[in-house]
Amino acid sequence: MINNPYCPNINLPEWKELVEAVGENEAYYLWDANNGNSLDYAPNGA
């Protein structure tokens, strides 16, 4: 099974805010863990 990480649009304000809050490495982890959704949304996008 291949696990493809979700890559954020680094120009999104949500992404920039997340990086500022937790650092870039942790931000990538959190973004991927939330299925490519901003942390304002549930992993299913709701």
C-alpha positions as CSV (number, residue, x, y, z in Angstrom):
1,M,0.0,0.0,0.0
2,I,1.4,3.4,-1.0
3,N,1.0,6.3,1.4
4,N,0.9,9.6,-0.6
5,P,1.3,12.6,1.7
6,Y,-0.9,15.6,1.1
7,C,1.1,18.7,0.0
8,P,-0.4,22.0,1.1
9,N,-0.6,25.1,-1.1
10,I,2.2,27.1,0.7
11,N,0.5,30.3,-0.4
12,L,-2.6,29.7,1.7
13,P,-3.0,32.0,4.7
14,E,-4.0,28.9,6.8
15,W,-0.7,27.2,5.9
16,K,1.4,30.2,6.8
17,E,-0.4,30.6,10.1
18,L,0.2,26.9,10.9
19,V,3.9,27.1,10.1
20,E,4.2,30.1,12.3
21,A,2.5,28.4,15.1
22,V,4.2,25.0,15.1
23,G,7.1,25.1,12.7
24,E,7.4,23.8,9.1
25,N,8.1,20.1,9.9
26,E,5.2,19.8,12.4
27,A,2.9,21.7,10.0
28,Y,3.5,19.2,7.2
29,Y,2.8,16.3,9.6
30,L,-0.4,17.9,10.8
31,W,-1.6,18.8,7.4
32,D,-1.0,15.3,6.1
33,A,-2.6,13.8,9.3
34,N,-5.8,15.8,8.5
35,N,-6.0,14.4,5.0
36,G,-4.9,17.5,3.3
37,N,-7.4,19.8,5.0
38,S,-6.7,22.9,7.0
39,L,-7.0,22.3,10.7
40,D,-10.2,24.4,10.6
41,Y,-11.8,21.3,9.0
42,A,-12.3,17.7,10.1
43,P,-10.2,15.1,8.2
44,N,-13.3,14.4,6.0
45,G,-13.5,18.0,4.9
46,A,-16.5,18.9,6.9
